[in-house]
Amino acid sequence: MTEIPKCPKCGSEYTYFDGSLYVCPDCSYEFDSVEETAEADDVARDSNGAELFDGDAVTVIKDLKVKGSSMVIKRGTKVRSIRLTENPEEVDCKIEGSSIVLKTCFLKK
């Protein structure tokens, strides 16, 4: 029996094969194989799949509670001059004078 790969997006081990694609029930990510998605993981992408670059302006698509603070980042907040990090799923930015790391899945270009 062949081994089913872990989800390349969230790392979940509960993926399953659905006829033509592997599907992750945790994050709903669909992929063909681990080799194909490994190349794409090096690029930061927003929630719509658009590639992100240093200095881009993005919009928050969901209200986000900031851990360790009473601050809430409201949906529709524009964030300018983002900085990419070593992790393609995260970006550095400044919101209301605070330096914050945001997940790219909550951003759109």
N, C-alpha and C positions, 0 to 999 in steps of 0.2 A: 504494500500500500504506500502511495506517495505521501510525503509530509506536506501538510497545508501550511503555507507561510504566515507569519505574523503580519498584522496590518502595518504598512510602512508609514502611515500617517500618525497613528496614535499608539502603536506597539501592542495592541490587543492580540491575544492568542486565540480568540474565539471566532476567527474568520471561517467562512465556509465557501464552498464552490457552488455557484448557482448557474450551472449549465455552461456559460461562456466566460464568466468573470468570477473573481474572488470578491466576497462582500464582507465588510466589517459591521457587525450589528451595533457596536458601540458608537462609532462616528459616521456610519453610513457611507464609508468610502469604498469605491469599487475600483479594482485594479486587475490587470492581466497576470502579471508575475512580478516577483521581487526585483529581477534584473531590470525590467523596463522602468519601474518607478524609482529606482535608486539614482538614476541620472537626473530626474526631474526634482528630486528632493533638495538639490543644492541651490535652488533658485527660490527666493522669497516671493510668494504670491498672495494676493488678497483673497477675500471670500468669493469673488467672481472668477478667479484664476488669472487675473492680470498680473504681470510681473512688476514687482516693486523695485525702486532704485533709491539710493541715497538722495535726500532732498525733496522727495515727492511729497505732495499734499494728499492726505487721505481723510475719509469721514468714518466715524464710529457708527456701526449699524445696530448696536444694542446697548441698553443701559448697562454700565459696568461698575460694580462695587470695587473700590480699591482696598486691597488687603492691608490691615494695620492702620486704617484711616476711616474717617466718617465720610470721606469724599466719594461722590458718585459722578462718573463720567456719563453724561446724558447722550442718548441716541441723537445723531446728527451733528455732533461736535466735530468741527474741522480741526485737523492736526496738520501743521505745516512743518516742513524740514525734518522728516523722519530720518533716522540713521539705522542702517541694517546692522544686525548683530551676527555673531558666528552661527547662531541657530537660525535657520531660514524661517522658522515659525514665529519669530519674535522680532520686534523693532523697538528701538529707543526713541523717545520723543519727550517734549516738554508740554505739559498742559497746566495752565494756571500757575506757572512758575515752578512746578514740581517735575522732576525728571522721572519718567515712568516707562516701564517696559510693557508693551501691549502685544497680544497674540494677533497674528495676521488674519486669523479666521474671523475676527470681529471688525475688520477694516475693509473699506472699498475705496478704490482710486477715484 
